[in-house]
Amino acid sequence: MFNLFLSMPPQAAEAANPLMSLLPFLAIIVIFYFFMIRPQMKRQKELRKYRESLKKGDKVITTGGIYGRVTEVKDAYVSVEIAKEVEIKIDKSAIIMDMTDAVRK
């Protein structure tokens, strides 16, 4: 039996192509990019565009779940009226969507 392995041709003893062993990992990276990373980047871009387009009178929801109406827009923050004559200042990054996008149950 030992003589059988010694008589094998040199081509059969060669290692597999290293590119073929990396191919599954590259495929996984591509799949993650198109199904997870790229859509998340698109959502972040839309949210950033929404926050930049806020104007007085827009109805918004904060990350804390507070519903309100924008009364003033500055570079870093937004003033939101949450009840009659009750105003709070909120960082722009705390606003997630407008009320038309919210699903009410």
C-alpha positions in Angstrom: 0.0 0.0 0.0 2.9 2.3 0.7 4.1 1.8 -2.8 0.8 3.0 -4.2 1.2 6.5 -2.8 4.8 6.8 -4.0 3.7 5.9 -7.5 1.1 8.7 -7.8 1.8 11.3 -10.4 3.1 14.7 -9.1 0.0 16.6 -10.4 -2.3 14.7 -8.1 -0.2 15.6 -5.1 -0.5 19.3 -5.8 -2.6 21.5 -3.5 -5.9 23.0 -4.6 -5.9 26.5 -6.1 -5.9 29.0 -3.2 -8.4 31.2 -5.1 -10.9 28.4 -5.0 -10.7 28.2 -1.2 -11.3 32.0 -0.9 -14.2 32.0 -3.3 -16.9 31.1 -0.7 -15.7 33.9 1.7 -15.8 36.4 -1.2 -19.3 35.3 -2.1 -20.4 35.7 1.6 -19.0 39.3 1.7 -20.7 40.2 -1.6 -24.1 38.8 -0.3 -23.7 40.7 3.0 -23.0 43.9 1.1 -26.0 43.7 -1.2 -28.5 42.4 1.4 -27.5 44.1 4.6 -25.0 47.0 4.3 -26.2 48.7 1.1 -29.9 48.9 2.2 -28.9 50.2 5.6 -26.8 52.9 4.0 -29.7 53.9 1.8 -32.1 54.2 4.8 -29.5 56.3 6.6 -29.2 58.6 3.6 -33.0 59.0 3.3 -33.2 59.8 7.1 -30.4 62.4 6.8 -32.2 64.0 3.9 -35.5 64.0 5.8 -33.9 65.7 8.8 -32.2 68.3 6.6 -35.6 69.1 5.0 -37.5 69.7 8.3 -39.4 73.0 8.3 -41.8 74.8 10.7 -45.1 73.1 11.0 -43.9 69.6 10.1 -45.3 66.8 12.3 -42.5 64.6 13.7 -41.9 61.7 16.1 -38.8 61.5 18.3 -36.7 58.4 19.1 -38.4 58.5 22.5 -41.8 58.2 21.0 -42.9 61.9 21.5 -45.2 63.2 18.8 -45.1 66.9 18.1 -45.0 69.8 15.6 -41.9 71.6 14.6 -41.9 75.3 15.7 -38.2 76.3 15.0 -35.4 74.7 13.1 -31.7 75.4 13.8 -28.5 73.8 12.6 -28.1 71.4 15.5 -31.6 71.2 17.1 -35.3 71.5 16.5 -37.9 73.1 18.8 -41.0 70.9 18.9 -44.4 71.7 20.4 -45.7 68.6 22.2 -48.8 70.2 23.8 -50.4 73.6 23.8 -47.7 76.1 24.8 -45.3 73.3 25.7 -42.1 73.4 23.7 -39.0 71.2 23.9 -35.6 71.4 22.1 -34.6 68.2 20.5 -31.3 67.3 18.7 -32.0 66.7 15.0 -30.6 63.1 15.3 -33.5 62.3 17.7 -36.2 62.8 15.0 -36.9 59.6 13.2 -39.9 60.1 10.9 -43.0 62.2 10.2 -46.4 61.1 11.4 -47.6 60.0 7.9 -45.0 57.2 8.0 -46.0 56.0 11.5 -48.2 52.9 11.7 -50.9 53.3 14.3 -52.6 50.3 15.9 
